[in-house]
Amino acid sequence: MNSEEDLYDKFPSLSKQKYRFHVLSLPHTVTTKEYCACAYTMKVLKFCTMMKKRGHYIIHYGHEDSVVDCDEHVTLITNDDMKIAYGNYDWRKGFFKHDTNDHCHKEFNNRGKVEVLNRIQQKDFVLPFWGQGAYNIIEAVKNDGRALAVEPGIGYNNPWCKFRIYESYAVLHHTMGLQNEKNPSWYHTVIPNYFELDDFDFSTDKKDYYLYLGRISVCKGVQIAIQVTEKIGAKLIIAGQGDICTELGCDEIPDHVEYVGYADVEKRRKLMKDAKGLFLLSNYVEPFGGTAVEAMISGTPVITPDWGVFAETVIHGVTGYRCRSFEQICWAAKNIGNIKSKDCREWAINNYSCAKVSTMYEEFFSQVYNLWNKGWYEENEDRNNLDWLYKELPNIETKKYNVDEIIIKEL
C-alpha cells in the first residue's frame, strides 16, 4: 500500500448519507501542520480532510491563519487575540499555553455561539474537538435543538456530551470509572486516532539510535528512555517541547543523548524513518499516544508500558514490546531488531489510517443520525458487513510444529 489514495480505494465509504459537520477547532492553536505536536489540532485538520474526501460538508471554526480542507472556514480567533492571551510565548520551547478562562477561549465561545447558530441546519452535527473548551457553544447548540453535539475524540477525563467518541477503550473505561458510570451508553463509542500516510516515510534501513519524540516530561517516561539507553550503551535522540535539564533536575544533558528541539512535520518524518526504535513510556493511563502509531507507519517498532491504549495499539512481539520493569525495557531495546518493519507498517496503516478510520466515523454518525428517525431500532436493509470494528492483522510468519514430534522428543 503505497499511497493515501490506495487506502481510500481499499476502505470505501460505508455511508450513502452525507452529513454536515460544524468542526470546532482549538482556541489556542492554529489548524495547520505547523502545530503537529498538538494531537487535538491534528485531529481537527485530518478529520476535515478525510470527511470532505468522503463527500461530507465541512464548516471549520478556528484561527484566521488555519489551512484546512473545508467548504467554509469561519474565523473565531485572530493573531491579535493570540497576542492578548499569550503574548510572545514560544510554544515550540515550552508546551502549549492555554486556560479555559483566557482571552482566546472566551472569545472563541462568545463569537462561536453566534456563528454556529447562524449556520446550523436541521440534523447537522457540531463537534467540539477541544471538549469543554467549547462548552458555551455546545450548550447553545443543545438549547437550539436543530443539531446534535458529538465529542469526536475524547482523550481527557471530563466529557459531558450525550454522544461521545473516545480515542481508546482504555480512556473509555477509565472515564467510566472516574464518573461512576455503571451502565454503558450505546452512544459512547471508541474510534482511534487517525493518521495520513503521506506524512511519513517507510524504511527498513535503520540508523544506530533510539528515539524519544514528544513532550519532554517524566510523565511520558523521558527519564526512563535516557536511563535505558545509558545502560545498554546506545544513542538516544530526544525531540519535543520542553527543557531536559529543567524537567529532570540535572545540570547537563548526558553524553549519549542528542536533543534536537521541536520536531516539525519534516523533522518528525526523518527521525521516525531512521530510528531503530521509539520509546513512549507514559506512567499514566495513556489515552492514545499517537507517536507510537506514527513510528509504526514509518516501519519503526515501539517500546511502551503494558497498560492504557498500548494494549490496543501495540501487538507485543510483532510491532514492538510492552514492558513492566526496567530489565524488560532494556531487553526490549536490545532485541528491537527482532521486530519486522513491514509488520509495523502493515498493522498501522490498515487500522489507523485516515481512510480506515473515516469509515468508522461514518458508521457511528449514521447510528446517531438515526435518532432523527426510529433511533436505536432503525433498520438498514443495505448492510452487508460490520467491518467498521474489524482489525486487520499483519501477515505474521509463524512456526508450525507437529505435536506428535514434540511429544516424541520429550519422551
N, C-alpha and C positions, 0 to 999 in steps of 0.2 A: 504494500500500500504506500504509494509514493507521494500523493498529494491530498490536500484537503478536499478537492472536488471528487476524487475517487471515493472518499469516505461518504460523501453525501449520496453518491450512487449506491454504495453498499447499504446505507441506512436510509431508505426512503421515508418520506413523511408518513405518519400513521393517522393523520387527521385531514379530513376533507373540509372541515370548518376552519375559516380564517378568523383570527381574533385581533382585537385592538388592544395594545398594551401601552399603558402610561408608565414609563420607566423613570423612577425617581432615583437619581444618582446620589453621590455623597456631597454634603455641603462644603467640605474642607479639602476636596481634591478636584482635579480636572480629569474628565473622562478621555484620557489619551494613553497610549502605551508608555509614555514617559513615566507614568505612575505605576509601573509594573510590579512594584513591591507591595502595593495595596491590593490584597486579594479581592476585596469588595468592589473596588473601582474596576478591576479587570473583569469581574463577573458582569458588571453593567455593560462594559464595552463589548464583550464577547456574546452576551445574551442578545444585544441589539443586532449584531451581525448575523448570528445563526438563525434567529427567529425571522428576521427580514428575509433572509435567504430562503426560508421555508414559506414565504409569501404572506406573513402576518404584517399588520400595520403597527409601526413603532413611533411613539412620541417620547422623546428623551428630554428630561428636565435636569439642568445642571449648570455648570460653569460656561461662561461665554466662549472660552477657547477650546471647548470639547470638540473632538474629532470622532464622530460616531456615524455608523450606518443606521440611518433612521429616515422616516418620512417627514418628520418635523422635529426641529430642535427648539426648545424653549429655554431662554436664559433666565436663571434664577439668581445666580451669583456672578459678580464681576470681579475683575482684578482689584478694583478699589475696595470691594468688600473683603477680599482676602488680605489686603494691606491693613485694613482696620482691625481685623480679627487676629492676624498672626504677624504683622509687621514684616521684618526681613528674615524671619525664621527659616533656616535651611533644613528642610525635611530629609534631604539626602544624607546629612550627617547625623541627625537625630532621628527619632521616629516621628510619624505624622502627629501634628498638634491639633487637638480638637476638643470641644466640650459642647454638650447639647444646649448650653446656655450662652454660647459665644455669639458674636455678631452674625457670622455666616449661617449658623444653624437657625437663628431667629428669623433672619431674612429669607432663608430657604423656605421655611414653613409659612411665613406670612405671605410671601409672593406666590408660593406654590399652591396654597389654598385657592387663590383667585384663578390662577392659570389652569389648574387641573379641572376645577368645576366648570370653567368656561368651555372646556374641550370634551368633557365626558359625554359619551353617548350610551344609550341603554345597552347593558350586557358587556361593557368594557371591563378590563382588568387593570387595577392600579397596583404597582409593585414597588414597595419601599425596600430597596436593596440595603439601606442603612438602618433598617429596623426602626426603633423608636426615635431615631434621629429625624424621622418624618412623621412623628406622632400626630401633630396637629392637622397635617394634610389628610392623613388616613381617617382621623375621627370625622373630619368634614365630609369625606367620601362616604363613610358609613351612614352618616346622617342624611346625606343626599339620596342614597338608595338606588341610584341608576347603575352603579358599578360595584364589582366585588374586589376587595383588597386581599392580596395574597403576599405573604412574606416569602420571597423567592429563593433565599439561600441562607438559611439560619446557621450561623456558626457562633452564636452568642447565647447568653443564658436568660434573656428576658423577653422572649417573643410574646406577642399578645393578640395577634390577629386570629380570627376564626379558622382561616385557611393558611396552612404553613407547609413550607418545603425546607426540610433540614438537609445539611450537607452530608450527613452520615448517620447511620444507625447509632453510632456511639453518642453523638450530640443529641439525637432524638431521645434516647433512653436516659441520658444524663439529665436533660432538661425535665423530662417527666418526673424524675426523682426529686429534683430541686423544687418543682412546682406541685409535688404531691399529687400527680395525676394518676389515678388508679384505673381509669378506663380510657384506652387509646381512642383517638378520633379517626374515623375513616378518611378525614380530610387533613390529616397531618402525615405527610409522606416524606420519603427520602429520595433525593436526586443529587448525585455527586457533583462536585465542581467539574468544570469542562475546560478544554484546552485546544488551542489552534495548532495543528500540526506544523504549519508553516513558520511558527515562531522558533522552532528548534531544528537542529541538525542531528542526524543519526550517525554514530561512528562506532566501529568495533576496535578501532586503533586508539587505545587509551594511553595517556601520558602518566608519568610516575608521581601522581599526587592525589590526595583525597580532597573533598570539597565540603565546606560548610557555607551555605548560602541562605541568608535570612536575617531577621532582626537579631542583633548581637545582644543576647540575653541569656542568663543562666537558666531561665525557664525554657529556653529552646535547646539547652544542652551544649552550648558552645564550649564550655569549660571541659566537658567530657570528651568532646572531639579533640581538643588540644591535648588532654592527658593521654588518650588512647594512641594518638599518632606519635607522641613523645615516647611512649612505652615501646611501640613496635619499630621505632626508628624511621618514621615516614614523614613526608612533607604534607602540610595541610595549607590549603588556600582558604581564606575567610573573606567573604564578600557580604556586604549588607550595611544597614543603618545602625550606627552606634559606635561607641569607643570601647575597644577591647580592655584597655588598662583600667578605665573607669569602672566598667562592668565587673571585672574580676579582681579589682583592688591590687593590681600589680604595677610595677614601675616601668616595665618594658615588655614588648611582645617577644615571646620565646623565639629562639633562632630558627626552629623548624617550621615556623608559621609565617606565611606571607599574607598581609592584609591588603586588599585591592580596592576597598571602598565600595560605594554604592554600585550595584550592577544593573545597568540599563538592559534593554532587550538584547542588544548585540553582545554585550559582555556576558550576560547570562547564557546566551546561545553557545559561545565558545567555551566558557568554563564548564558547562554541563556536558558538552560533547566530549571534551578531552579528559574529564575526571575518571579515575578508576573506580570511585565510589563516593556516595554522598551520605553525610551524617545528618540526620534530623532526629534529635534525641529529646523531644519535648517531655518535660516532667509533670505534665497535667493531661487531662483528657483532651487530646488534640482533636478539634472538630473536623479538620481536613488535612492541613499540611501539604499545600499544593506543590511545593518544591520537590517532594518525593515523586509525584507523577510526572512533573516536568523532566526530572532526571531520567526516569524510565523511558519517556518518549525519546530522549537522547541516547538511549542504549546504556545508561549508567545505573548500576544496581544501587540499592539504598540500604542503610543500616538504621533501624528505628527501635523504639521500645515495643514491647508486646502488649500494647493497650491502645485505647482510643481508636481513631479511624484506621490505624495501621493494620489492625486485624482484618480490615475490609480491603485495603488498597495494596498491601504487600503480601505476595504469595511467598511464604517462608521457604527459603532454599531454591526458589525459582526466579524471583525478581529482586531478591535481597534477603536480609536476615532480620528477624525480630528478636530482641535480646532483653535479658532481665538482670544482668550483672556486668561488672567491668570486664571480668575474664571472658564472658561471652562476646562482648563487643569487640575486644581485642582479637579473639578468634575469628569473628566475622570479618574484621578488617583484613586480617592476614590471608583469609581464604576467599576474598571477594572475587578472585579470578575464576572461581567455580561457577559463577553466575553468568549465563549467556546473555549478551547484549540484545540479541534478536528476541529472546523471550520477554525481556523487559519492555521493549518497544511494542511488541505484538499485544501484550496484555494492556498496556496503557492506551494505545490508540484505538483498540477495539472496544474499550469500556469507558474511557474518559475523554474522548474527542468531542468537539462541539457537535459534529454530525450525529454521533450516537446519542449524546445527552439531550439534544434538541428534540428527539423523538420521545424521550421520557417526559419532558416538559409538555409536549403536545398531549400525551396520554393523560397527564394529571389535569391539565386545564380543561380537557374535554369532560372529565369527571365533575369538576366544579361547575362548568358551563351548564351541565345537565340539570343543575338545581333550578335553572330558569324554567325547566320543563317538568319531568317526572322525578327528578332528583336521583337518589341512590338506586331506584328501581328502573331507571331509564334503560331501554333495550338498545342493542346495537347489532342489527342483522348483518352488517358488513364485516364484523370481526372475524378474522381467521387466525389470530395468534395473540399471545400475551408476551411478546418479545421485549417489551419495554423494561422488564426486570431481568432479562436474560444476561448472564455474564459469559463472555467468550474467553475460554482459557487458551493459553499458548499451546502450541503443538509440542508438548514436552516429550523428549526422548526418555523412555523408561526401560529398565532392565526387566526381562521376564524370566522367571525361574520355574523349573519343573519341580513340583512339590515332592514327587517320589525321589528325585535325585537328591534333594536336600535331606530327606529322611534317611536315605541310604548312607550319605556322607556322615551324618550324625551318629549312625549306628556303628 
